[in-house]
Amino acid sequence: MSSVPGLSERVAFGRVEVLPGPNGGRYPFSHTLIVGGPSPVVIDPGMTFDPGRFDLDATQIAVVVNSHCHEDHEGGNYHFPNAQVVAPVEDAPYIRSLDAYSKAMGFDPERDAIWRRSMVETYRYHESPVHRETRDGEVVEGSGMRMRFVHLPGHTPGHSGIWFEEDDIFFVADIDLTGFGPYYGEPFAEIDPYLDSIRRVRETNPRVLVTSHGKGIFEGDAIREALDRYASKIHERDEGILNLLAERPRTLEEIVDAHLIYRRYPEPQAAFRLAEQIMIEKHLARLERQGRVREESGKWHVAP
């Protein structure tokens, strides 16, 4: 999904170190941060994170920070038995409970056994305690560093960046600046808040920007350029739908069949097709609010 080469080597900015995920951090892998010092902090140990790969003594980690609830960001919390887990208040219920996460995804955890088994076996979801819930602007102290939570919703309700103010390093998690663009293929994700979050990151104008996937590290003018290019993907998807409907009215299924977001579906294909459908539905709702499309008799039309 990414056209940007992925981070492949450890990179340190003082005591903040970026640990590269395998395969350039491409999902299901992701990059992880560690703050060294007397009380080490790990940020976003995902479901594939292996402390041994980085010679990390997991028993010594004092704090684990999750930027949001997705398994490629919180799935490795269990490696750190002595750590206090910190996460955004909006996403904390989905980190603590697979039932709560399943319901947020639109599944009945008792009836949809296949979903539950898939989350545990395929996506390696692990329920995790959350000891502290944070809100926008709150500061977490760890290993002598101040880490400010910056609420950046859209990808998930609680999705947050972590800003190391003293060093002006901003970890923005899944505002990942990959060539694929923003991902909002779940019921609780939203396009307009996502665009607002991208603007907020741009206005912060940090010295260094760190993401969870792909290239991973951006500096200087490259930050604004990458943010603008990333946001433009949403507008390109809007225009793709409008151009398709200008040819002739289409049903939702016909729009999904056009593969405007995924050129091809990775495995499991059914899951990614569902994600495309959810994103298309969100675009149609957005375009309808703007008065640019309308739905009639099960087909979508360009509004006159």
VENVEN-V186956 format. One record per backbone hydrogen bond with DSSP energy under -1.0 kcal/mol. NH is the residue of the N-H (numbers start at 1). CO is the residue of the C=O. If there is no record, write none. Layout:
BEGIN
nh = [NH;NH]
co = [CO;CO]
END
This chain:
BEGIN
nh = [7;11;13;16;17;18;19;25;26;29;31;32;33;34;35;36;41;42;43;44;49;53;54;55;56;58;60;61;62;63;64;65;66;73;74;75;76;77;79;80;83;84;86;87;89;92;94;95;96;97;101;102;103;104;105;106;107;112;113;116;117;118;119;120;121;122;123;125;128;131;132;134;137;138;140;142;145;147;148;149;150;152;154;160;161;162;163;164;165;168;169;170;171;172;175;176;189;190;195;196;197;198;199;200;201;202;203;204;205;207;208;209;210;211;212;214;218;222;223;225;226;227;228;229;230;231;232;233;234;236;237;238;239;240;241;242;243;244;245;246;248;250;255;256;257;258;259;272;273;274;275;276;277;278;279;280;281;282;283;284;285;286;287;288;289;290;291;292;294;296;299;300;301;303]
co = [214;18;16;13;34;11;32;22;23;26;212;19;43;17;41;15;35;63;33;65;46;50;51;52;51;56;57;58;40;40;84;42;86;70;70;71;45;74;76;77;80;62;64;132;134;88;91;91;92;93;97;98;99;100;101;103;102;108;111;112;113;114;115;116;117;118;118;119;95;85;85;87;149;135;147;145;142;140;163;138;161;159;156;67;150;171;148;169;163;164;164;208;162;210;172;174;186;154;191;192;193;194;195;196;197;198;199;200;201;168;168;218;170;216;173;24;209;219;220;221;222;223;224;225;226;227;228;230;231;232;233;234;235;236;237;238;239;240;241;242;244;300;251;252;253;255;256;268;269;270;271;272;273;274;275;276;277;278;279;280;281;282;283;284;285;286;288;287;301;299;296;250;294;292]
END
